[in-house]
Amino acid sequence: MTDRTTPLRLGTRRSKLAMAQSGQIAEAVRELTGRAVELVEITTYGDTSREHLAQIGGTGVFVSALRDALLAGDIDFAVHSLKDLPTAQPEELTLAAVPEREDPRDALIAAGGLTFAQLPEGARIGTGSPRRMAQLNAWARTLGKRIETVPVRGNIDTRIGFVANGELDAVVLAAAGLTRIGRISEATQLLSPDMVLPAPGQGALAIECAATNVQLAAQLADLDDPYTRAAVTAERSLLAALEAGCSAPVGALADLSPSSRLRSSTGGPQRDEQAVTELHLRAVVGTTDGSTLVQLSTTGHVPASLDDDATWLTMGRELAAEMLAKGAAGLMGERAL
């Protein structure tokens, strides 16, 4: 029998953003379980390496140490940024909950409060993401201007500092991260997915625990949002079918269109708003200089239950197959086989 006086140990990265989002989940779990939750700070390879993500591969570099701690029993559950999770789920671990997603868009923070279209010719824009580089360069081409995308690493404060001190004209960051640390007001433009698609799973969190901890997994499942899980399952299925890692120049976003109410069979969150009958999945793969993009989309009918993962998995795989047929593989560099 579980000792309710023993605190649950939540594994988290040490960054300000990771601590903020883990703190929010910790509070929700306290309310759910009636147990104290303590944060266990864990340093990952992605935190200590100074190489750019494209060089170290990206896939799993921010989550492996947390997963090792779970398997060793050093922590009870972990919170990840879902976009950092490899698409293959280990059998020993369970993805217990995907809470409601924050804004999935990218955000521009530019000197002088400028929007992307207002940036000067040759503007230097910081981002460590090949996905962002590809789409920003392509967008600049449509505006008849040239930009320089500059690889950067570091936490949110460091990246914004590059703009504040004049090293860069702008940086692009995830809006969700800025929101979670209370700095979204500094964004000078939220980038429309019509111009820049986010990373698969961007804005969503993943709560993971050992598969053998059935009781905890069942409790954490109350934090699951079936709408978010459906969308990110489709996005990540596409990423997996492209055999692309977390740092590949792949963007994807699934939108759920409201209609008559639809309920989740898991007993998860029930929204008062009208639920969904269609899921629209958009994706892009491109060269980092923006000269070539493969952009496709598909729309699928939502089944009787949002929990029918097979529908979302199939949608992602089928769109990926179309993209590969149009030459997407040749745009991604080394694929994560």
C-alpha positions as CSV (number, residue, x, y, z in Angstrom):
1,M,0.0,0.0,0.0
2,T,1.3,3.4,-0.9
3,D,2.6,5.6,2.0
4,R,0.7,8.9,1.4
5,T,3.2,10.6,3.8
6,T,6.1,9.9,1.4
7,P,6.7,12.7,-1.1
8,L,6.5,11.9,-4.8
9,R,9.8,12.6,-6.5
10,L,9.4,14.6,-9.8
11,G,12.5,14.5,-12.0
12,T,13.2,17.7,-14.0
13,R,15.9,19.5,-15.8
14,R,17.6,22.4,-14.0
15,S,16.7,25.2,-16.4
16,K,14.4,28.0,-15.4
17,L,11.8,26.9,-17.9
18,A,12.0,23.2,-16.9
19,M,11.7,24.1,-13.3
20,A,8.7,26.4,-14.0
21,Q,6.8,23.8,-16.0
22,S,7.6,21.0,-13.6
23,G,6.5,23.2,-10.7
24,Q,3.1,23.7,-12.3
25,I,2.7,19.9,-12.8
26,A,3.9,19.3,-9.2
27,E,1.1,21.5,-7.9
28,A,-1.5,19.7,-10.0
29,V,-0.2,16.3,-8.8
30,R,-0.4,17.5,-5.2
31,E,-4.0,18.3,-5.7
32,L,-4.7,15.0,-7.4
33,T,-3.0,12.7,-5.0
34,G,-3.0,14.6,-1.7
35,R,0.8,13.8,-1.5
36,A,3.7,16.2,-1.3
37,V,5.8,16.4,-4.5
38,E,9.5,17.3,-4.4
39,L,11.5,18.4,-7.5
40,V,14.6,16.4,-8.2
41,E,17.0,18.3,-10.4
42,I,18.8,16.2,-13.0
43,T,21.4,17.4,-15.5
44,T,21.1,16.0,-19.0
45,Y,23.7,15.7,-21.8
46,G,21.9,18.4,-23.7
47,D,22.3,20.8,-20.8
48,T,26.1,20.3,-20.5
49,S,27.1,20.0,-24.2
50,R,28.1,23.2,-25.8
51,E,27.6,21.8,-29.3
52,H,24.7,22.9,-31.4
53,L,21.7,20.5,-31.3
54,A,22.1,19.7,-35.0
55,Q,25.6,18.4,-34.2
56,I,24.8,16.3,-31.2
57,G,21.7,14.8,-32.9
58,G,19.0,16.4,-30.7
59,T,17.1,13.1,-30.2
60,G,16.8,12.3,-26.6
61,V,19.7,14.5,-25.4
62,F,17.4,16.3,-22.9
63,V,15.5,13.2,-21.7
64,S,17.9,10.2,-21.4
65,A,19.2,11.1,-18.0
66,L,15.6,11.6,-16.7
67,R,14.6,8.2,-18.1
68,D,17.6,6.6,-16.5
69,A,16.6,8.0,-13.2
70,L,13.1,6.7,-13.6
71,L,14.3,3.2,-14.5
72,A,16.7,3.2,-11.5
73,G,13.9,4.2,-9.1
74,D,15.6,7.5,-8.2
75,I,12.5,9.4,-9.2
76,D,8.8,8.5,-9.4
77,F,7.9,10.5,-12.5
78,A,9.4,13.0,-14.9
79,V,8.2,16.0,-16.8
80,H,9.5,16.6,-20.3
81,S,8.9,19.1,-23.1
82,L,7.2,16.7,-25.5
83,K,9.1,18.0,-28.5
84,D,12.3,16.7,-26.9
85,L,11.0,13.1,-26.5
86,P,12.2,10.5,-29.1
87,T,9.2,9.1,-31.0
88,A,9.9,5.5,-29.9
89,Q,8.4,4.9,-26.4
90,P,10.4,2.4,-24.2
91,E,8.3,-0.5,-23.0
92,E,9.6,0.0,-19.4
93,L,8.1,3.5,-19.3
94,T,4.6,4.8,-19.8
95,L,3.5,8.2,-21.1
96,A,1.0,8.7,-18.4
97,A,-0.4,12.1,-19.3
98,V,-0.1,14.8,-21.9
99,P,-1.7,17.9,-20.3
100,E,-3.5,20.6,-22.2
101,R,-1.1,22.3,-24.7
102,E,0.2,25.8,-24.4
103,D,0.4,28.0,-27.5
104,P,2.4,25.9,-30.0
105,R,3.6,28.9,-32.1
106,D,7.0,30.3,-32.4
107,A,7.6,33.9,-31.2
108,L,9.9,36.6,-32.5
109,I,11.8,38.9,-30.1
110,A,13.3,41.7,-32.2
111,A,15.2,44.8,-31.4
112,G,13.0,47.9,-31.6
113,G,9.8,46.0,-31.4
114,L,10.0,45.0,-35.0
115,T,8.0,42.3,-36.8
116,F,9.6,39.8,-39.1
117,A,8.5,41.8,-42.2
118,Q,10.0,45.0,-40.7
119,L,13.5,43.5,-40.1
120,P,16.2,45.2,-42.1
121,E,18.0,43.6,-45.0
122,G,20.6,41.1,-43.8
123,A,19.1,40.9,-40.3
124,R,20.8,38.4,-38.0
125,I,18.3,36.1,-36.4
126,G,19.3,33.7,-33.7
127,T,18.0,30.1,-33.5
128,G,19.5,26.7,-32.8
129,S,16.7,25.0,-34.8
130,P,17.2,23.8,-38.5
131,R,13.4,23.8,-38.7
132,R,13.2,27.5,-37.9
133,M,16.1,28.3,-40.2
134,A,14.5,26.6,-43.2
135,Q,11.2,28.4,-42.7
136,L,12.5,31.8,-41.8
137,N,14.8,31.8,-44.8
138,A,12.0,30.7,-47.1
139,W,9.7,33.4,-45.6
140,A,12.4,36.1,-46.2
141,R,12.6,35.0,-49.8
142,T,8.9,35.6,-50.3
143,L,9.4,39.1,-48.9
144,G,12.3,39.7,-51.3
145,K,14.9,40.1,-48.6
146,R,17.9,38.3,-47.2
147,I,18.4,37.3,-43.6
148,E,21.2,35.5,-41.8
149,T,20.2,32.7,-39.4
150,V,22.7,32.4,-36.6
151,P,23.0,29.2,-34.6
152,V,22.6,29.9,-30.8
153,R,22.4,27.8,-27.7
154,G,21.6,28.7,-24.1
155,N,18.5,29.3,-22.0
156,I,15.8,31.9,-22.7
157,D,17.6,34.7,-20.8
158,T,20.8,34.1,-22.7
159,R,19.1,34.1,-26.1
160,I,17.1,37.3,-25.4
161,G,20.3,38.8,-24.1
162,F,21.8,38.5,-27.6
163,V,19.2,40.9,-28.8
164,A,19.4,43.3,-25.9
165,N,23.2,43.6,-26.3
166,G,23.0,44.2,-30.0
167,E,24.7,40.9,-31.1
168,L,21.6,39.9,-33.0
169,D,18.7,41.7,-34.5
170,A,16.2,39.1,-33.3
171,V,15.8,35.6,-31.9
172,V,13.0,33.1,-32.3
173,L,11.8,31.1,-29.4
174,A,8.8,28.9,-28.5
175,A,5.9,31.0,-27.3
176,A,5.0,28.3,-24.8
177,G,8.3,28.7,-23.0
178,L,8.0,32.4,-22.8
179,T,4.5,32.1,-21.4
180,R,5.6,29.6,-18.8
181,I,8.3,31.9,-17.4
182,G,6.2,35.0,-17.6
183,R,8.0,36.7,-20.5
184,I,5.6,36.4,-23.4
185,S,4.9,40.1,-23.3
186,E,8.5,40.6,-24.7
187,A,7.5,38.9,-28.0
188,T,7.3,41.4,-30.8
189,Q,5.4,39.0,-33.0
190,L,3.8,35.5,-32.7
191,L,4.6,33.7,-35.9
192,S,1.6,32.3,-37.8
193,P,1.8,28.6,-38.5
194,D,1.0,29.6,-42.1
195,M,4.5,31.0,-42.3
196,V,6.4,28.9,-39.7
197,L,5.1,25.6,-38.5
198,P,6.3,24.6,-35.0
199,A,8.2,21.5,-34.0
200,P,6.0,18.4,-33.6
201,G,4.7,18.4,-30.1
202,Q,5.8,22.0,-29.4
203,G,3.9,23.6,-26.5
204,A,2.9,20.3,-25.0
205,L,4.4,18.6,-21.9
206,A,4.8,14.8,-21.3
207,I,4.5,13.2,-17.9
208,E,6.3,9.8,-17.8
209,C,6.6,7.2,-15.1
210,A,7.6,3.5,-14.8
211,A,5.2,1.1,-16.5
212,T,5.2,-1.0,-13.4
213,N,3.9,1.9,-11.3
214,V,0.3,1.3,-12.3
215,Q,-1.3,3.2,-9.5
216,L,0.7,6.4,-10.1
217,A,0.1,6.1,-13.8
218,A,-3.6,5.9,-13.2
219,Q,-3.5,9.0,-11.0
220,L,-1.4,11.0,-13.5
221,A,-3.8,10.0,-16.3
222,D,-6.3,12.5,-14.8
223,L,-4.0,15.3,-16.1
224,D,-4.3,14.0,-19.7
225,D,-6.0,16.2,-22.3
226,P,-7.4,14.0,-25.0
227,Y,-7.5,16.8,-27.6
228,T,-3.8,17.6,-27.1
229,R,-2.8,13.9,-27.1
230,A,-4.7,13.3,-30.4
231,A,-2.9,16.3,-32.0
232,V,0.6,15.5,-30.9
233,T,0.2,11.8,-31.6
234,A,-0.5,12.7,-35.3
235,E,2.5,15.1,-35.4
236,R,4.9,12.7,-33.8
237,S,3.7,9.8,-36.0
238,L,4.7,11.9,-39.0
239,L,8.1,12.6,-37.5
240,A,8.7,8.9,-36.8
241,A,7.6,7.9,-40.3
242,L,10.0,10.5,-41.8
243,E,12.7,8.8,-39.6
244,A,13.7,12.3,-38.5
245,G,15.2,13.2,-35.1
246,C,14.1,16.1,-32.8
247,S,16.6,18.4,-34.5
248,A,15.6,17.7,-38.1
249,P,14.2,20.5,-40.2
250,V,10.6,19.2,-39.8
251,G,7.6,21.3,-38.7
252,A,4.1,19.9,-38.0
253,L,0.9,21.0,-36.4
254,A,-2.4,19.3,-36.0
255,D,-5.5,21.4,-35.5
256,L,-8.8,20.0,-34.2
257,S,-11.9,21.6,-35.8
258,P,-14.9,22.0,-33.4
259,S,-18.4,20.6,-34.1
260,S,-20.7,18.4,-32.0
261,R,-19.5,17.4,-28.6
262,L,-17.2,14.4,-28.4
263,R,-16.1,12.8,-25.1
264,S,-13.0,10.9,-24.1
265,S,-13.5,7.3,-23.0
266,T,-10.7,7.6,-20.5
267,G,-12.5,9.9,-18.1
268,G,-10.0,12.6,-18.8
269,P,-10.8,16.4,-19.0
270,Q,-14.2,17.2,-20.4
271,R,-14.5,20.6,-22.1
272,D,-17.8,22.5,-22.2
273,E,-17.0,23.8,-25.7
274,Q,-18.1,21.9,-28.8
275,A,-15.7,19.0,-29.5
276,V,-14.2,18.0,-32.8
277,T,-15.1,16.1,-36.0
278,E,-12.0,16.9,-38.1
279,L,-8.2,16.9,-37.6
280,H,-6.1,19.0,-39.9
281,L,-2.5,18.1,-40.1
282,R,0.1,20.3,-41.8
283,A,3.8,19.5,-42.2
284,V,6.9,20.9,-43.8
285,V,10.4,19.7,-44.4
286,G,13.1,22.0,-45.9
287,T,16.7,22.8,-46.5
288,T,18.1,25.2,-43.9
289,D,18.7,27.9,-46.5
290,G,15.0,27.9,-47.3
291,S,15.6,27.3,-51.0
292,T,13.5,24.1,-51.0
293,L,10.5,23.2,-48.9
294,V,8.1,20.3,-49.1
295,Q,4.8,21.4,-47.6
296,L,1.7,19.2,-47.4
297,S,-1.4,18.8,-45.4
298,T,-4.2,16.4,-44.8
299,T,-7.6,16.4,-43.1
300,G,-9.1,13.3,-41.4
301,H,-12.4,12.5,-39.8
302,V,-12.3,12.1,-36.0
303,P,-13.5,8.6,-34.8
304,A,-16.1,8.0,-32.2
305,S,-13.5,8.4,-29.4
306,L,-10.5,10.7,-29.3
307,D,-8.6,7.9,-27.6
308,D,-8.4,5.9,-30.9
309,D,-4.6,6.4,-31.4
310,A,-4.6,4.3,-34.5
311,T,-6.4,7.0,-36.4
312,W,-3.8,9.6,-35.5
313,L,-0.9,7.3,-36.1
314,T,-2.2,6.4,-39.6
315,M,-2.8,10.0,-40.5
316,G,0.8,11.0,-39.6
317,R,2.3,8.0,-41.4
318,E,0.3,8.6,-44.6
319,L,1.2,12.3,-44.8
320,A,4.9,11.4,-44.2
321,A,4.7,8.9,-47.1
322,E,3.4,11.6,-49.4
323,M,6.2,14.0,-48.3
324,L,8.9,11.3,-48.9
325,A,7.4,10.7,-52.3
326,K,7.9,14.4,-53.1
327,G,11.6,14.3,-52.0
328,A,11.5,15.1,-48.3
329,A,14.2,12.6,-47.4
330,G,16.8,14.4,-49.4
331,L,16.1,17.7,-47.5
332,M,16.7,16.3,-44.0
333,G,20.4,15.5,-44.1
334,E,21.2,12.4,-42.1
335,R,18.0,10.6,-41.0
336,A,17.6,9.1,-37.6
337,L,17.5,5.4,-38.6
